[in-house]
């Protein structure tokens, strides 16, 4: 990521960028986006959380500006706010979760700076996902660990079979209601 010309914070806040850029101490910072594996993970995770937003009492925002310091605005790939829906257009209170998905051109030193910004701002959890290695890490103020458990949305057990005809148990239930 290249750092550009110094820009006043007012100009940053009144300008639209495609894709959106981060603002770090007067400098615009490009975000690495646009590759399929990054997009697929971002969309899948956003959809998963969005579809469960009422159950989890959260609000899910992809690419939401977050003001982590007076002169720093970060744009996580996915941002999750617990509880009340924020009324502000740019978050100035810590979200519950910020997710960063690695792109092939991301540098770990720059990613670590971003993670440190989130944690020092008060974000409870930061997820770092690498779509190429299919590994994920959870950062908190107490440390980091690799996430080894997958999110499971269905049972791993095989469906039971109907004893009279060997079809799966849904068949037996369908016969009773027919």
C-alpha positions as CSV (number, residue, x, y, z in Angstrom):
1,X,0.0,0.0,0.0
2,X,1.4,3.3,-1.0
3,X,1.0,6.4,1.1
4,X,0.1,9.6,-0.8
5,X,0.0,13.3,-0.3
6,X,-1.1,14.9,2.9
7,X,-4.8,15.7,3.0
8,X,-6.8,17.7,5.6
9,X,-9.2,15.5,7.5
10,X,-12.1,17.7,6.3
11,X,-11.2,16.9,2.7
12,X,-11.1,13.2,3.4
13,X,-14.5,13.2,5.1
14,X,-16.1,15.2,2.2
15,X,-14.7,13.1,-0.6
16,X,-15.8,9.8,-2.0
17,X,-13.1,7.3,-3.1
18,X,-13.6,4.2,-5.2
19,X,-12.7,2.0,-3.5
20,X,-12.8,3.8,-0.2
21,X,-9.4,4.7,1.3
22,X,-8.2,4.9,4.9
23,X,-6.9,8.1,6.4
24,X,-3.9,7.8,8.6
25,X,-2.5,11.0,10.2
26,X,-3.1,13.2,7.1
27,X,-2.3,10.5,4.5
28,X,-4.6,8.6,2.3
29,X,-3.9,4.9,2.4
30,X,-5.1,2.7,-0.5
31,X,-6.8,-0.6,0.5
32,X,-6.1,-3.8,-1.5
33,X,-9.4,-5.1,-2.8
34,X,-10.9,-6.5,-5.9
35,X,-9.8,-10.1,-6.1
36,X,-12.3,-12.9,-6.2
37,X,-11.1,-14.9,-3.2
38,X,-11.2,-11.8,-1.0
39,X,-14.6,-10.8,-2.3
40,X,-16.0,-14.3,-1.8
41,X,-14.9,-14.4,1.8
42,X,-16.2,-10.9,2.5
43,X,-19.6,-11.6,0.9
44,X,-20.0,-15.0,2.6
45,X,-19.1,-13.7,6.1
46,X,-21.2,-10.6,5.7
47,X,-24.2,-12.6,4.5
48,X,-23.8,-15.2,7.3
49,X,-23.7,-12.5,10.0
50,X,-26.4,-10.4,8.3
51,X,-28.8,-13.4,8.1
52,X,-28.3,-13.9,11.9
53,X,-28.4,-10.2,12.9
54,X,-31.7,-10.4,14.8
55,X,-30.7,-13.6,16.6
56,X,-27.3,-12.2,17.5
57,X,-28.5,-8.6,18.1
58,X,-25.9,-7.1,15.8
59,X,-25.6,-4.8,12.8
60,X,-23.3,-5.8,10.0
61,X,-21.5,-3.2,7.8
62,X,-19.1,-4.1,5.0
63,X,-16.4,-1.5,4.3
64,X,-17.7,0.9,7.0
65,X,-15.4,3.9,8.0
66,X,-14.4,3.8,11.6
67,X,-12.7,6.7,13.3
68,X,-10.1,5.0,15.6
69,X,-8.3,8.2,16.5
70,X,-8.9,11.9,15.8
71,X,-6.6,11.6,12.7
72,X,-7.2,8.0,11.8
73,X,-10.0,6.4,9.9
74,X,-9.9,2.7,9.1
75,X,-12.2,0.8,6.8
76,X,-12.5,-2.9,7.8
77,X,-13.7,-5.4,5.3
78,X,-16.6,-6.3,7.7
79,X,-17.6,-4.4,10.8
80,X,-20.1,-5.7,13.4
81,X,-21.8,-3.5,16.0
82,X,-23.6,-5.2,18.9
83,X,-26.8,-3.8,20.4
84,X,-28.3,-0.6,19.1
85,X,-27.9,0.4,15.5
86,X,-25.5,3.3,15.3
87,X,-27.0,6.6,14.1
88,X,-23.7,8.1,12.8
89,X,-22.5,7.6,9.3
90,X,-18.9,7.1,10.4
91,X,-18.5,5.0,13.5
92,X,-16.8,6.9,16.3
93,X,-17.5,4.3,19.0
94,X,-15.7,0.9,19.0
95,X,-17.5,-1.9,17.1
96,X,-17.7,-5.3,18.6
97,X,-15.8,-6.9,15.8
98,X,-13.7,-5.8,12.8
99,X,-12.7,-8.3,10.2
100,X,-9.8,-7.9,7.8
101,X,-9.4,-10.2,4.9
102,X,-5.9,-10.5,3.5
103,X,-5.2,-9.6,-0.2
104,X,-2.1,-10.9,-1.9
105,X,-0.5,-7.4,-1.8
106,X,-1.1,-6.8,2.0
107,X,2.0,-6.4,4.1
108,X,1.8,-7.9,7.6
109,X,3.4,-4.8,9.2
110,X,0.7,-2.6,7.8
111,X,-2.0,-5.1,8.8
112,X,-0.6,-5.2,12.3
113,X,-0.7,-1.4,12.6
114,X,-4.4,-1.6,11.5
115,X,-5.1,-4.3,14.1
116,X,-3.3,-2.3,16.8
117,X,-5.5,0.7,15.9
118,X,-8.7,-1.3,16.3
119,X,-7.6,-2.9,19.6
120,X,-6.4,0.4,21.2
121,X,-9.7,2.0,20.1
122,X,-11.6,-0.6,22.1
123,X,-12.7,-3.1,19.5
124,X,-13.1,-6.4,21.4
125,X,-12.3,-8.8,18.6
126,X,-10.4,-8.5,15.3
127,X,-10.5,-11.3,12.9
128,X,-7.7,-11.7,10.3
129,X,-8.6,-14.1,7.5
130,X,-6.3,-15.4,4.8
131,X,-8.4,-16.8,2.0
132,X,-5.4,-18.4,0.2
133,X,-4.2,-20.4,3.2
134,X,-7.8,-20.8,4.6
135,X,-6.5,-19.8,8.0
136,X,-8.0,-17.2,10.4
137,X,-6.7,-15.5,13.5
138,X,-8.5,-13.8,16.4
139,X,-6.9,-10.8,18.0
140,X,-7.9,-9.4,21.4
141,X,-6.1,-7.1,23.8
142,X,-4.9,-10.2,25.6
143,X,-3.4,-11.9,22.6
144,X,-3.8,-13.7,19.3
145,X,-4.8,-17.3,18.5
146,X,-5.5,-19.2,15.4
147,X,-9.2,-20.0,14.9
148,X,-9.3,-23.8,14.4
149,X,-13.1,-24.3,14.6
150,X,-15.3,-23.8,11.6
151,X,-18.7,-22.2,11.8
152,X,-21.1,-25.0,11.3
153,X,-24.6,-24.4,10.1
154,X,-25.7,-28.0,9.9
155,X,-25.3,-31.3,11.7
156,X,-22.4,-33.5,10.7
157,X,-24.4,-36.6,11.5
158,X,-25.9,-38.7,8.6
159,X,-29.7,-38.5,8.5
160,X,-31.4,-41.5,10.0
161,X,-33.1,-44.0,7.7
162,X,-36.7,-45.2,7.7
163,X,-36.7,-48.8,8.8
164,X,-39.5,-49.9,6.5
165,X,-38.1,-48.6,3.2
166,X,-34.5,-47.3,3.8
167,X,-35.3,-43.7,2.8
168,X,-34.1,-40.9,5.0
169,X,-36.2,-40.0,8.0
170,X,-37.9,-37.0,6.3
171,X,-39.8,-39.6,4.2
172,X,-41.2,-41.2,7.3
173,X,-42.3,-37.8,8.6
174,X,-43.8,-36.9,5.2
175,X,-45.9,-40.2,5.2
176,X,-47.3,-39.4,8.6
177,X,-48.5,-35.9,7.6
178,X,-49.9,-37.0,4.2
